């Protein structure tokens, strides 16, 4: 069991999500994240979509979060990231911050 992973993510925030300045509704965020997930599943580059759509500052670097250990991320995010195989991409994960798609890079 690994004690650290490296991952990238795409985060879509919405009005009322934690630390959000987004003006989109939760429904709009959900519709957009569903569309982004379909595009990833269809072969579009994760990092490109992160740069275009992610509300996280990491989006500027293709969603790269670097390495992190257990206890550093919110529970649902952590469980998903640690549960993915290297190179794997998650489904849509909801946290208090909004909707995420996570790609494990190491």
C-alpha positions as CSV (number, residue, x, y, z in Angstrom):
1,X,0.0,0.0,0.0
2,X,1.6,3.2,-1.2
3,X,2.0,6.1,1.3
4,X,2.2,8.7,-1.5
5,X,0.7,9.2,-4.9
6,X,1.0,11.8,-7.6
7,X,-2.1,13.0,-9.4
8,X,-3.7,15.6,-11.5
9,X,-7.2,16.8,-11.4
10,X,-9.9,18.9,-13.0
11,X,-12.0,20.8,-10.5
12,X,-15.3,22.5,-11.3
13,X,-16.6,24.7,-8.5
14,X,-20.1,26.2,-8.2
15,X,-21.9,28.8,-6.2
16,X,-21.8,27.8,-2.6
17,X,-18.9,25.2,-2.8
18,X,-16.0,25.6,-0.4
19,X,-13.7,28.5,-1.2
20,X,-15.5,29.1,-4.5
21,X,-15.7,32.3,-6.4
22,X,-17.5,30.5,-9.3
23,X,-20.8,32.0,-10.5
24,X,-22.0,28.8,-12.2
25,X,-24.8,26.8,-10.6
26,X,-24.3,23.3,-9.2
27,X,-26.4,22.0,-12.1
28,X,-24.2,23.8,-14.6
29,X,-21.0,22.5,-13.0
30,X,-22.4,19.0,-13.1
31,X,-23.4,19.2,-16.7
32,X,-20.0,20.6,-17.7
33,X,-18.0,18.0,-15.7
34,X,-20.1,15.2,-17.3
35,X,-19.2,16.7,-20.7
36,X,-15.5,16.9,-19.8
37,X,-15.5,13.3,-18.6
38,X,-17.0,12.1,-21.9
39,X,-14.3,14.0,-23.8
40,X,-11.6,12.4,-21.7
41,X,-13.2,9.0,-22.2
42,X,-13.2,9.8,-25.9
43,X,-9.4,10.3,-26.0
44,X,-9.0,14.0,-25.4
45,X,-5.9,15.0,-23.4
46,X,-6.5,15.3,-19.7
47,X,-3.9,18.1,-19.2
48,X,-5.4,20.2,-22.1
49,X,-8.9,19.9,-20.6
50,X,-7.6,20.8,-17.2
51,X,-5.9,24.0,-18.6
52,X,-9.1,24.9,-20.3
53,X,-11.7,24.2,-17.6
54,X,-10.3,23.6,-14.1
55,X,-11.1,26.1,-11.4
56,X,-8.1,25.0,-9.4
57,X,-4.8,27.0,-9.7
58,X,-3.2,23.6,-10.7
59,X,-5.2,23.9,-14.0
60,X,-2.5,26.2,-15.3
61,X,-0.1,23.2,-15.1
62,X,-2.5,20.7,-16.6
63,X,-4.0,19.9,-13.2
64,X,-0.8,18.6,-11.7
65,X,-1.0,18.4,-7.9
66,X,2.4,16.7,-7.5
67,X,2.9,14.1,-4.7
68,X,0.7,13.9,-1.6
69,X,0.3,11.5,1.2
70,X,-2.7,10.2,3.2
71,X,-4.4,12.8,5.2
72,X,-3.5,15.7,2.9
73,X,-6.7,15.7,0.8
74,X,-10.3,15.5,1.7
75,X,-11.5,11.9,2.2
76,X,-13.4,11.2,-1.0
77,X,-10.5,12.7,-3.1
78,X,-7.9,10.8,-1.2
79,X,-9.7,7.4,-1.4
80,X,-10.2,7.8,-5.1
81,X,-6.6,8.9,-5.9
82,X,-5.1,6.1,-3.8
83,X,-7.5,3.6,-5.3
84,X,-6.6,4.3,-8.9
85,X,-3.9,2.4,-10.8
86,X,-1.1,4.5,-12.2
87,X,-2.4,6.0,-15.4
88,X,-6.0,5.5,-14.3
89,X,-8.7,8.2,-14.5
90,X,-11.5,8.4,-12.0
91,X,-15.2,8.9,-12.6
92,X,-16.7,12.2,-11.2
93,X,-15.9,12.7,-7.5
94,X,-17.9,15.2,-5.5
95,X,-16.3,17.0,-2.5
96,X,-17.2,20.2,-0.7
97,X,-15.0,22.0,-3.2
98,X,-17.0,20.8,-6.2
99,X,-16.7,18.2,-8.9
100,X,-13.4,16.5,-9.7
101,X,-12.0,14.1,-12.2
102,X,-8.7,12.7,-11.0
103,X,-5.9,11.2,-13.0
104,X,-3.2,9.2,-11.1
105,X,0.2,9.9,-12.5
106,X,2.4,8.0,-10.1
